[in-house]
């Protein structure tokens, strides 16, 4: 039995309080025990993933060509060039990075699925945007990533992170909640505030359908990544102000899992409902199917 084993966010918080350490430290120690590896090994793994985040952003911004389907590509660069009309600099950067990484994924560049390929832009975008704004060092960034991984593991254990099982609330919803925890931690939040940021974010993604047009992780996925990166920042901002979720974090996860079970199969990555079944969505699917048959 691992000394730092946890299966819920409350257990994670209790361990942090028991040992008077951060959530990231508990997660680090748990990973060391579980993987029988050193602290250096774990930190290097996380640093490696952050390096891929940065590569993915650049790939998405520099390659402005359309994806093979012709549905996405170039929008991240377009958003980056646009002056900040509504979003502040930080939120603008996060939305640009999230879209860039999601576009990179659509064009088969290297990404980190965190927790999934369809939601791959959200956590990296928030981590990198805040890291740049606050000039965070590698230690701060890797510890924020540890927290994201730890809370994400609880979601996977208690519910799901798969769109085919729980809809996009399980993919982009989980990623946004993980990103909110990252944002709060990088801004100096307490352990409790980090988990409140997670809960405030996830509860506002509940019921989100997974309805990819033509079965591709492109529409609405790419732009959804950008929007939910900003939601993560909003949730973290509330938590840092002392605002808390009335429903505890673990119960929010359980509610997400229950909603996923109740959700029709047509809204769980099958492309049989939602945007995929709009007239335009069906026309795109027919066009691509015809192109593949030629």
C-alpha positions as CSV (number, residue, x, y, z in Angstrom):
1,X,0.0,0.0,0.0
2,X,1.4,3.4,-1.0
3,X,1.7,6.0,1.7
4,X,0.5,8.6,-0.7
5,X,-2.3,6.6,-2.4
6,X,-5.5,8.7,-3.1
7,X,-8.6,7.9,-5.1
8,X,-10.5,11.2,-4.6
9,X,-9.7,14.9,-4.4
10,X,-10.6,14.9,-0.8
11,X,-8.1,12.2,-0.1
12,X,-5.5,14.1,-2.0
13,X,-6.3,17.2,0.0
14,X,-6.2,15.3,3.3
15,X,-2.8,13.8,2.5
16,X,-1.4,17.3,1.6
17,X,-2.7,18.6,5.0
18,X,-1.5,15.6,6.9
19,X,2.1,16.0,5.6
20,X,1.9,19.8,5.4
21,X,2.9,19.9,1.7
22,X,1.4,21.0,-1.6
23,X,-0.9,18.9,-3.7
24,X,1.9,18.6,-6.3
25,X,4.2,17.2,-3.7
26,X,1.7,14.5,-2.7
27,X,1.2,13.6,-6.4
28,X,5.0,13.6,-6.9
29,X,5.5,11.2,-4.0
30,X,2.7,9.0,-5.2
31,X,4.2,8.8,-8.7
32,X,7.6,7.9,-7.2
33,X,6.1,5.1,-5.1
34,X,3.8,3.8,-7.9
35,X,6.5,3.9,-10.6
36,X,9.4,3.0,-8.3
37,X,11.4,5.9,-9.8
38,X,13.3,8.9,-8.5
39,X,12.0,12.5,-8.1
40,X,14.4,13.5,-10.9
41,X,12.8,10.9,-13.3
42,X,9.3,12.2,-12.6
43,X,10.3,15.9,-13.0
44,X,12.2,15.1,-16.2
45,X,9.2,13.3,-17.7
46,X,7.0,16.4,-17.0
47,X,9.6,18.7,-18.4
48,X,9.7,16.6,-21.5
49,X,6.0,17.0,-21.9
50,X,6.2,20.8,-21.5
51,X,8.8,20.9,-24.2
52,X,6.4,19.1,-26.5
53,X,3.7,21.7,-25.6
54,X,6.0,24.4,-26.8
55,X,6.8,22.6,-30.0
56,X,3.1,22.0,-30.7
57,X,2.3,25.7,-30.3
58,X,5.0,26.7,-32.8
59,X,3.8,24.0,-35.2
60,X,0.3,25.2,-35.1
61,X,1.2,28.9,-35.5
62,X,3.8,28.5,-38.2
63,X,1.9,26.0,-40.4
64,X,-1.1,27.9,-41.5
65,X,-2.1,25.5,-44.2
66,X,-5.5,23.7,-44.0
67,X,-5.8,20.2,-42.6
68,X,-6.3,17.4,-45.1
69,X,-10.1,17.8,-44.6
70,X,-9.8,21.5,-45.3
71,X,-11.8,22.3,-42.2
72,X,-9.2,23.9,-39.9
73,X,-5.9,25.6,-40.1
74,X,-4.6,29.2,-39.9
75,X,-7.1,30.4,-37.3
76,X,-4.6,30.5,-34.4
77,X,-2.2,32.7,-36.4
78,X,-5.1,34.9,-37.4
79,X,-6.2,35.3,-33.8
80,X,-2.7,36.0,-32.7
81,X,-2.4,38.9,-35.1
82,X,-5.7,40.4,-34.0
83,X,-5.5,43.2,-31.5
84,X,-7.0,42.5,-28.1
85,X,-10.5,43.9,-28.5
86,X,-12.2,42.0,-25.8
87,X,-9.8,39.6,-24.1
88,X,-6.8,40.8,-22.1
89,X,-3.3,39.7,-23.1
90,X,-3.2,36.6,-20.9
91,X,-6.6,35.2,-22.0
92,X,-5.8,36.1,-25.6
93,X,-2.5,34.2,-25.4
94,X,-4.2,31.2,-23.8
95,X,-6.8,31.0,-26.5
96,X,-4.3,31.4,-29.3
97,X,-2.1,28.6,-27.9
98,X,-5.0,26.3,-27.3
99,X,-6.2,26.7,-30.9
100,X,-2.6,26.4,-32.3
101,X,-2.1,23.1,-30.5
102,X,-5.5,21.7,-31.5
103,X,-4.7,22.7,-35.1
104,X,-1.4,21.0,-34.9
105,X,-3.2,17.8,-33.8
106,X,-5.5,18.0,-36.7
107,X,-2.5,18.2,-39.0
108,X,-0.8,15.2,-37.4
109,X,2.0,17.2,-35.6
110,X,3.2,15.9,-32.3
111,X,1.1,16.7,-29.3
112,X,0.5,15.5,-25.7
113,X,-2.9,14.1,-25.1
114,X,-3.8,15.8,-21.8
115,X,-6.1,14.1,-21.1
116,X,-7.1,13.4,-24.7
117,X,-6.1,14.4,-28.2
118,X,-9.4,16.2,-28.7
119,X,-8.7,18.4,-25.7
120,X,-4.9,18.6,-26.2
121,X,-4.7,22.4,-26.3
122,X,-6.3,23.5,-23.1
123,X,-3.9,22.5,-20.3
124,X,-0.7,23.4,-22.3
125,X,-2.2,26.8,-23.3
126,X,-3.0,27.8,-19.8
127,X,0.3,26.5,-18.4
128,X,2.4,28.3,-21.0
129,X,0.4,31.5,-21.1
130,X,0.6,32.0,-17.3
131,X,4.2,30.7,-17.2
132,X,5.3,33.3,-19.7
133,X,3.3,36.1,-18.0
134,X,4.7,35.3,-14.6
135,X,8.1,34.2,-15.8
136,X,7.7,30.9,-14.1
137,X,10.7,28.5,-13.9
138,X,10.8,24.9,-14.8
139,X,10.2,23.8,-11.2
140,X,7.0,25.8,-11.0
141,X,5.8,24.6,-14.3
142,X,6.5,20.9,-13.7
143,X,4.8,21.1,-10.3
144,X,1.7,22.6,-11.9
145,X,1.8,19.8,-14.4
146,X,1.9,17.3,-11.6
147,X,-1.2,18.8,-10.1
148,X,-3.0,18.6,-13.5
149,X,-2.0,15.0,-13.8
150,X,-3.1,14.2,-10.3
151,X,-6.5,15.7,-10.5
152,X,-7.0,14.3,-14.0
153,X,-6.2,10.8,-12.6
154,X,-9.0,11.2,-10.1
155,X,-11.4,12.1,-12.9
156,X,-10.4,9.1,-14.8
157,X,-10.8,6.9,-11.7
158,X,-14.1,8.3,-10.5
159,X,-15.7,9.0,-13.9
160,X,-14.1,9.2,-17.4
161,X,-12.0,11.4,-19.7
162,X,-13.3,9.6,-22.8
163,X,-15.7,11.4,-25.2
164,X,-17.1,8.1,-26.3
165,X,-18.1,7.4,-22.7
166,X,-19.0,10.8,-21.3
167,X,-19.3,13.3,-24.1
168,X,-17.0,16.3,-24.5
169,X,-17.7,17.2,-20.8
170,X,-15.3,14.3,-20.1
171,X,-12.7,15.6,-22.6
172,X,-12.7,19.4,-22.9
173,X,-14.5,19.6,-19.5
174,X,-11.9,17.6,-17.7
175,X,-9.0,19.4,-19.5
176,X,-10.5,22.8,-18.6
177,X,-10.8,21.8,-15.0
178,X,-7.3,20.5,-14.9
179,X,-6.2,23.8,-16.5
180,X,-8.0,25.8,-13.9
181,X,-6.1,23.9,-11.2
182,X,-2.9,24.7,-13.0
183,X,-3.8,28.4,-13.3
184,X,-4.7,28.7,-9.6
185,X,-1.5,26.9,-8.5
186,X,0.8,29.1,-10.7
187,X,-0.9,32.2,-9.2
188,X,-0.2,31.1,-5.6
189,X,-3.5,29.5,-4.6
190,X,-3.8,27.3,-1.5
191,X,-4.4,23.6,-1.9
192,X,-8.1,24.2,-1.2
193,X,-8.4,27.0,-3.7
194,X,-6.7,24.9,-6.4
195,X,-9.4,22.2,-6.0
196,X,-12.1,24.9,-5.9
197,X,-10.9,26.2,-9.2
198,X,-11.1,22.7,-10.6
199,X,-14.7,22.3,-9.4
200,X,-15.9,25.7,-10.5
201,X,-14.6,25.0,-14.0
202,X,-15.9,21.4,-14.3
203,X,-19.4,22.2,-13.1
204,X,-19.7,24.7,-15.9
205,X,-18.9,22.2,-18.6
206,X,-21.5,19.6,-17.5
207,X,-23.6,18.2,-20.3
208,X,-21.2,19.2,-23.1
209,X,-21.8,17.0,-26.2
210,X,-19.1,15.3,-28.2
211,X,-20.4,15.9,-31.8
212,X,-17.4,15.9,-34.2
213,X,-18.4,16.8,-37.7
214,X,-17.5,13.9,-40.1
215,X,-16.0,12.1,-37.1
216,X,-12.9,14.3,-37.2
217,X,-11.3,16.0,-34.2
218,X,-11.5,19.3,-35.9
219,X,-15.0,20.9,-35.9
220,X,-16.0,22.0,-33.2
221,X,-13.0,20.7,-31.3
222,X,-10.3,23.2,-32.4
223,X,-12.2,26.3,-31.5
224,X,-13.7,24.6,-28.4
225,X,-10.2,24.2,-27.0
226,X,-9.6,28.0,-27.3
227,X,-12.9,28.8,-25.5
228,X,-12.4,26.4,-22.7
229,X,-8.9,27.6,-22.0
230,X,-10.5,31.0,-21.2
231,X,-13.1,29.3,-19.0
232,X,-10.3,27.7,-17.0
233,X,-8.8,31.2,-16.3
234,X,-12.2,32.5,-15.2
235,X,-12.7,29.6,-12.8
236,X,-9.2,30.1,-11.3
237,X,-9.8,33.8,-11.0
238,X,-13.0,33.1,-8.9
239,X,-11.2,30.6,-6.7
240,X,-8.3,33.0,-6.1
241,X,-10.9,35.6,-5.0
242,X,-12.2,33.1,-2.3
243,X,-15.3,32.0,-4.3
244,X,-16.1,28.3,-3.7
245,X,-18.2,25.7,-5.4
246,X,-21.3,24.9,-3.4
247,X,-21.0,21.3,-4.7
248,X,-17.7,19.7,-3.5
249,X,-15.1,18.8,-6.2
250,X,-15.5,15.0,-5.9
251,X,-19.3,15.3,-6.2
252,X,-18.9,17.5,-9.3
253,X,-16.8,14.7,-10.9
254,X,-19.4,12.1,-9.9
255,X,-22.1,14.3,-11.4
256,X,-20.2,14.5,-14.6
257,X,-19.9,10.7,-14.7
258,X,-23.6,10.3,-14.1
259,X,-24.5,12.8,-16.8
260,X,-22.2,10.9,-19.2
261,X,-24.1,7.7,-18.5
262,X,-27.4,9.4,-19.1
263,X,-26.3,11.1,-22.3
264,X,-27.6,9.6,-25.5
265,X,-25.0,7.7,-27.6
266,X,-25.6,10.1,-30.4
267,X,-23.9,12.8,-28.4
268,X,-20.8,10.7,-27.4
269,X,-18.3,10.9,-30.3
270,X,-20.5,8.9,-32.8
271,X,-21.2,12.0,-35.0
272,X,-24.9,10.9,-34.9
273,X,-26.2,14.1,-33.2
274,X,-25.4,17.7,-32.5
275,X,-23.3,19.8,-34.9
276,X,-22.4,16.6,-36.9
277,X,-26.1,16.2,-37.9
278,X,-26.7,19.8,-39.0
279,X,-27.3,20.2,-42.8
280,X,-23.8,21.7,-43.1
281,X,-22.3,19.0,-40.9
282,X,-23.9,16.2,-43.0
283,X,-22.8,17.9,-46.3
284,X,-19.2,18.1,-45.1
285,X,-19.3,14.4,-44.1
286,X,-20.7,13.5,-47.5
287,X,-18.1,15.6,-49.4
288,X,-15.2,14.0,-47.5
289,X,-16.6,10.5,-47.9
290,X,-16.9,11.1,-51.7
291,X,-13.3,12.4,-51.8
292,X,-12.0,9.3,-50.0
293,X,-13.8,7.0,-52.4
294,X,-12.1,8.6,-55.5
